[in-house]
């Protein structure tokens, strides 16, 4: 059977196949540049593992208290080396990115402190954690007396430096910077822009803690936010750094004193990093981190492919087809609920798991509108695997990300086009 025959058998029409193949042919140079970055980051991770003498003994399991877990301690040393930080907390007990961010915030903020976001509103699930507006959840930071302020980005996506200067005050304890766009169509922040923002903040308040939500951005560039002044960097292991192999977990890297506080919050004061059984997950964490640079590169290729296809079809895409990339997410404004649903059904049908089911919008916990999520993943909710999601509300944008291999990402995007075309929601 020829390659095109496999696509045809999967439901891809000749028209869709030819259209997408022409787009792919024009991306060779960009893909080669991505491969060079992946090679650089692969060497960075490999050398860190060699430096800290990762051995077969690091893959052993711990239970109970988890005292003297060689693998856990070595893995955290590897993360600290790769991110060029003093310390790291990498644990399966950090259940997701939102949890990791919650631990980092609640560990280092106290009643009366002020939390500032200089990049506008954070991701939906953080609204409940912080206690923004009517979305305060029980146990939110607001409930514990932490004050929240934000400075929106300007219309062109640039920082409102004067607004940030005015917002910073003696009570400002921590500044949270979300690298990725969340459910917004603003530009993702490059590491260089994050560094510029941190330098500006530190020039006014050197003692303020600068924390970066690094979700979806790891290994997309050659440097990470902690290399340009971030005091803490937070992310999820079922996104980029888990390489598709980590079945759960999160990480927090940064200054020793801040990470110690995070460890006390995660476990208990006085216990900290000394406890926390890994329950047989060390091997997956190590191997996933080793694979992460190449997996992130595959997802990045998929995002660029999607941007070029949907821009050519007349849809607004962020980033656009030629912009530089700083995370793996591709936003596509489809303009209708039907478009978002068809796109997600196409992605789901292209998945290796649950390809036979159809996603539907649902009132998911932590979100303020119905959300549809397509993710036929080996790990539930793993958005480094092929996935797409979006709120069913104007402007009806869908957010595509992931793909453990470039070829799978390519197929998923082609299926989204096919489903849209079948529903007469686009014209080739």
TAGINOR-V55891 format. One record per residue. N is the residue number from 1. RES is the residue in one small letter. PSI is psi in degrees with one decimal (NA if undefined). Layout:
N&RES&PSI, N&RES&PSI
//
This chain:
1&x&135.1, 2&x&160.6, 3&x&-47.1, 4&x&-28.9, 5&x&-36.0, 6&x&-43.2, 7&x&-40.5, 8&x&-42.4, 9&x&-31.2, 10&x&-6.8, 11&x&4.9, 12&x&122.0, 13&x&160.5, 14&x&-35.5, 15&x&-45.3, 16&x&-42.9, 17&x&-47.3, 18&x&-41.7, 19&x&-48.0, 20&x&-34.2, 21&x&-37.1, 22&x&-38.2, 23&x&-47.2, 24&x&-40.1, 25&x&-26.6, 26&x&3.5, 27&x&10.6, 28&x&-47.9, 29&x&-40.7, 30&x&-39.6, 31&x&-36.2, 32&x&-37.9, 33&x&-39.1, 34&x&-41.0, 35&x&-35.5, 36&x&-39.1, 37&x&-40.9, 38&x&-40.7, 39&x&-42.1, 40&x&-48.0, 41&x&-31.3, 42&x&-43.1, 43&x&-35.6, 44&x&-45.5, 45&x&-44.0, 46&x&-46.7, 47&x&-34.3, 48&x&-40.1, 49&x&-38.8, 50&x&-40.7, 51&x&-40.4, 52&x&12.2, 53&x&51.8, 54&x&130.7, 55&x&172.9, 56&x&-29.2, 57&x&-23.2, 58&x&-13.6, 59&x&-0.8, 60&x&156.3, 61&x&147.8, 62&x&153.8, 63&x&-179.8, 64&x&-127.9, 65&x&-27.7, 66&x&23.5, 67&x&146.2, 68&x&41.8, 69&x&98.6, 70&x&-42.9, 71&x&-45.0, 72&x&-46.2, 73&x&-39.3, 74&x&-41.9, 75&x&-42.0, 76&x&-32.3, 77&x&-39.3, 78&x&-47.0, 79&x&-44.9, 80&x&-37.3, 81&x&-46.1, 82&x&-40.6, 83&x&-1.9, 84&x&54.8, 85&x&171.0, 86&x&-30.0, 87&x&166.3, 88&x&149.4, 89&x&111.3, 90&x&105.3, 91&x&145.1, 92&x&-20.0, 93&x&-15.5, 94&x&101.6, 95&x&-21.0, 96&x&176.9, 97&x&-41.4, 98&x&-40.0, 99&x&-45.1, 100&x&-42.3, 101&x&-40.1, 102&x&-43.9, 103&x&-46.2, 104&x&-40.8, 105&x&-51.8, 106&x&-25.4, 107&x&-28.1, 108&x&7.9, 109&x&146.5, 110&x&161.8, 111&x&131.5, 112&x&-16.4, 113&x&158.8, 114&x&134.6, 115&x&130.7, 116&x&130.4, 117&x&112.8, 118&x&8.8, 119&x&26.1, 120&x&-166.2, 121&x&137.1, 122&x&178.3, 123&x&149.9, 124&x&-46.6, 125&x&-19.8, 126&x&-19.0, 127&x&-43.1, 128&x&-36.6, 129&x&-45.9, 130&x&-38.5, 131&x&47.0, 132&x&125.9, 133&x&-131.0, 134&x&3.9, 135&x&14.1, 136&x&125.9, 137&x&158.5, 138&x&130.9, 139&x&10.5, 140&x&164.0, 141&x&-36.8, 142&x&-40.5, 143&x&-27.1, 144&x&13.3, 145&x&16.4, 146&x&129.0, 147&x&139.8, 148&x&136.5, 149&x&154.2, 150&x&152.1, 151&x&119.7, 152&x&152.4, 153&x&156.6, 154&x&168.0, 155&x&-30.6, 156&x&6.2, 157&x&0.9, 158&x&163.4, 159&x&142.2, 160&x&80.7, 161&x&-38.9, 162&x&-39.5, 163&x&-38.9, 164&x&-42.3, 165&x&-42.4, 166&x&-33.7, 167&x&-32.1, 168&x&130.8, 169&x&-176.5, 170&x&-22.7, 171&x&-13.3, 172&x&115.2, 173&x&-37.1, 174&x&137.4, 175&x&125.0, 176&x&128.0, 177&x&112.9, 178&x&115.1, 179&x&-46.6, 180&x&172.6, 181&x&-18.2, 182&x&-149.1, 183&x&59.9, 184&x&162.7, 185&x&26.0, 186&x&162.9, 187&x&145.2, 188&x&147.3, 189&x&129.4, 190&x&161.3, 191&x&-37.0, 192&x&-42.4, 193&x&-37.6, 194&x&-43.0, 195&x&-40.3, 196&x&-43.6, 197&x&-44.3, 198&x&-42.8, 199&x&-41.6, 200&x&-46.3, 201&x&-44.9, 202&x&-27.3, 203&x&-23.5, 204&x&-44.9, 205&x&86.0, 206&x&-24.7, 207&x&-7.7, 208&x&137.3, 209&x&126.1, 210&x&114.2, 211&x&137.5, 212&x&125.8, 213&x&105.7, 214&x&8.0, 215&x&133.3, 216&x&-3.2, 217&x&-15.3, 218&x&132.2, 219&x&9.3, 220&x&-34.0, 221&x&178.5, 222&x&-13.9, 223&x&160.8, 224&x&162.8, 225&x&-28.6, 226&x&-14.9, 227&x&-2.2, 228&x&24.3, 229&x&-6.6, 230&x&133.3, 231&x&-29.2, 232&x&149.3, 233&x&135.4, 234&x&142.6, 235&x&179.7, 236&x&142.7, 237&x&-10.6, 238&x&18.3, 239&x&-146.9, 240&x&-52.3, 241&x&-13.9, 242&x&-10.2, 243&x&17.9, 244&x&-3.9, 245&x&-30.2, 246&x&125.8, 247&x&-6.8, 248&x&170.9, 249&x&164.1, 250&x&171.2, 251&x&151.3, 252&x&123.5, 253&x&151.7, 254&x&-152.3, 255&x&143.4, 256&x&-47.3, 257&x&-37.4, 258&x&-40.4, 259&x&-36.2, 260&x&-42.7, 261&x&-38.5, 262&x&-41.2, 263&x&-38.8, 264&x&-36.0, 265&x&-39.6, 266&x&-41.2, 267&x&-90.7, 268&x&149.2, 269&x&130.6, 270&x&-18.3, 271&x&-58.7, 272&x&-134.6, 273&x&-8.6, 274&x&-22.4, 275&x&162.7, 276&x&91.1, 277&x&145.5, 278&x&-11.7, 279&x&38.5, 280&x&10.5, 281&x&-5.8, 282&x&-43.7, 283&x&-46.1, 284&x&-37.9, 285&x&-44.2, 286&x&-49.9, 287&x&-38.2, 288&x&-41.8, 289&x&-36.2, 290&x&-39.4, 291&x&-18.2, 292&x&-43.3, 293&x&-40.0, 294&x&-35.1, 295&x&-43.8, 296&x&-36.7, 297&x&-40.5, 298&x&-43.8, 299&x&-37.1, 300&x&-40.8, 301&x&-42.2, 302&x&-40.1, 303&x&-42.1, 304&x&-41.3, 305&x&-46.4, 306&x&-42.3, 307&x&-44.1, 308&x&-38.7, 309&x&-52.8, 310&x&-28.4, 311&x&-41.9, 312&x&-29.5, 313&x&-0.6, 314&x&9.1, 315&x&151.2, 316&x&130.1, 317&x&143.5, 318&x&119.2, 319&x&163.8, 320&x&-175.7, 321&x&-17.9, 322&x&-10.3, 323&x&155.1, 324&x&155.4, 325&x&139.2, 326&x&3.0, 327&x&-178.9, 328&x&4.2, 329&x&137.5, 330&x&118.2, 331&x&134.9, 332&x&118.5, 333&x&112.9, 334&x&-15.7, 335&x&-2.9, 336&x&153.7, 337&x&-37.4, 338&x&-37.7, 339&x&-44.8, 340&x&-43.5, 341&x&-42.9, 342&x&-42.4, 343&x&-49.6, 344&x&-34.6, 345&x&-35.0, 346&x&-43.6, 347&x&-45.0, 348&x&-41.6, 349&x&-18.2, 350&x&9.4, 351&x&155.6, 352&x&-19.0, 353&x&132.9, 354&x&35.4, 355&x&-16.3, 356&x&-2.6, 357&x&160.6, 358&x&124.2, 359&x&149.1, 360&x&150.5, 361&x&146.5, 362&x&149.1, 363&x&83.7, 364&x&144.2, 365&x&136.8, 366&x&-6.1, 367&x&150.1, 368&x&7.4, 369&x&167.2, 370&x&140.9, 371&x&139.8, 372&x&136.5, 373&x&125.6, 374&x&122.0, 375&x&87.9, 376&x&74.5, 377&x&155.9, 378&x&-29.5, 379&x&123.7, 380&x&125.6, 381&x&6.9, 382&x&108.1, 383&x&10.8, 384&x&-16.8, 385&x&163.0, 386&x&120.1, 387&x&160.9, 388&x&144.7, 389&x&167.9, 390&x&152.5, 391&x&142.9, 392&x&76.4, 393&x&156.1, 394&x&142.9, 395&x&18.6, 396&x&61.1, 397&x&144.4, 398&x&148.6, 399&x&113.0, 400&x&138.5, 401&x&162.0, 402&x&-178.4, 403&x&104.4, 404&x&-26.7, 405&x&152.7, 406&x&-38.3, 407&x&-35.3, 408&x&-41.5, 409&x&-43.9, 410&x&-47.6, 411&x&-43.3, 412&x&-42.1, 413&x&-41.2, 414&x&-37.2, 415&x&-35.9, 416&x&-40.6, 417&x&-42.8, 418&x&-44.1, 419&x&-40.3, 420&x&-41.0, 421&x&-39.1, 422&x&-32.7, 423&x&6.3, 424&x&35.5, 425&x&-2.8, 426&x&163.7, 427&x&123.7, 428&x&NA
//
